[in-house]
Amino acid sequence: MTLSSRTVRGILALGGLILASACGGPRGVGGDGPSPVIAVTNPAEQLERAGEALAADSTDVDAWFEKAKALEALERPDSALAAYETLLRLEPENVEVIVHHALALEKMKRNEEALAA
């Protein structure tokens, strides 16, 4: 059975809400408060700042998340997906990361993988 992107997005959103609720609410990426990378609204600048943060600490989950979001905004889905996959390795239990990874797959029309994520 082939599911539409709208159906997959709805399933993923509902799944994310259920998981977040079961875990006591969204914990946020990193969990240590806002990252200085988050304050940037220009995707190219956001990507540059995330790169600087990752050069200093390659395990900075906030920087990886901002990098992934910037890459999505710059319409570089393959690179964004790779960043989300790095985040999954760093924080495999993080609901926000799981949902964003699945949504990135869905945007790439990889619906079956998105539902399995």
C-alpha positions in Angstrom: 0.0 0.0 0.0 1.3 3.4 -0.9 0.6 6.3 1.5 0.5 9.9 0.5 2.9 12.4 2.0 0.1 14.1 3.9 -0.9 10.8 5.5 2.7 10.0 6.5 3.2 13.5 7.9 0.0 13.1 10.0 1.1 9.7 11.3 4.5 11.1 12.2 3.1 14.1 13.9 0.7 12.1 15.9 3.4 9.6 16.8 5.7 12.4 18.0 2.9 13.9 20.2 2.2 10.5 21.8 5.9 9.8 22.4 6.5 13.3 23.8 3.5 13.0 26.1 4.6 9.6 27.3 8.1 11.0 28.1 6.7 13.9 30.1 6.9 16.4 27.2 9.5 17.4 24.7 12.9 17.5 26.2 14.4 19.5 23.4 17.6 18.8 21.7 20.6 18.9 23.9 18.5 19.7 27.0 20.9 22.4 28.4 19.0 25.5 27.4 19.1 27.4 24.1 22.2 27.2 22.0 23.7 30.4 20.7 23.3 29.0 17.2 19.5 29.1 17.5 19.4 32.9 17.5 20.3 33.1 13.8 17.4 33.4 11.3 19.4 33.4 8.0 19.9 29.7 7.0 23.3 30.3 5.4 24.5 32.2 8.5 22.9 29.5 10.7 24.8 26.8 8.8 28.0 28.7 9.2 27.6 29.2 13.0 26.6 25.5 13.4 29.8 24.6 11.5 31.9 26.7 13.8 30.2 25.2 16.9 30.8 21.7 15.5 34.4 22.5 14.8 34.8 23.2 18.5 32.8 20.2 19.6 31.7 17.6 17.2 29.2 16.1 19.7 27.2 19.4 20.2 23.7 18.2 19.5 22.2 21.7 19.4 24.7 22.6 16.7 23.9 19.4 14.7 20.1 20.1 15.0 20.6 23.7 13.8 22.8 22.5 11.0 20.1 20.0 9.9 17.4 22.7 10.0 19.6 25.2 8.0 20.3 22.6 5.4 16.6 21.9 5.0 15.9 25.6 4.6 18.7 25.8 2.0 17.0 22.9 0.2 19.8 20.4 0.7 17.8 17.4 1.8 20.5 14.8 1.5 22.9 16.8 3.7 20.1 17.6 6.2 19.2 13.9 6.4 22.9 13.0 7.1 22.9 15.6 9.9 19.7 14.1 11.4 21.3 10.6 11.2 24.3 11.9 13.2 21.9 13.3 15.7 20.3 9.9 16.0 23.6 8.4 16.8 24.3 11.0 19.5 20.8 10.9 21.0 18.9 7.9 19.8 16.1 8.3 22.4 15.4 12.0 21.7 11.8 12.2 20.4 12.3 15.5 18.7 15.3 14.1 16.7 13.4 11.0 15.8 10.4 13.0 14.5 12.5 15.5 12.5 14.5 12.6 11.0 11.3 10.9 9.9 9.9 14.2 8.5 13.2 14.7 6.5 12.7 11.2 5.0 9.1 12.0 4.2 10.1 15.2 2.4 12.4 13.1 0.3 9.4 10.9 -0.6 10.9 8.0 1.4 7.6 7.4 3.1 8.2 3.7 4.1 11.5 4.6 5.7 9.9 7.5 7.4 7.2 5.4 9.0 9.8 2.8 10.1 12.0 5.5 11.7 
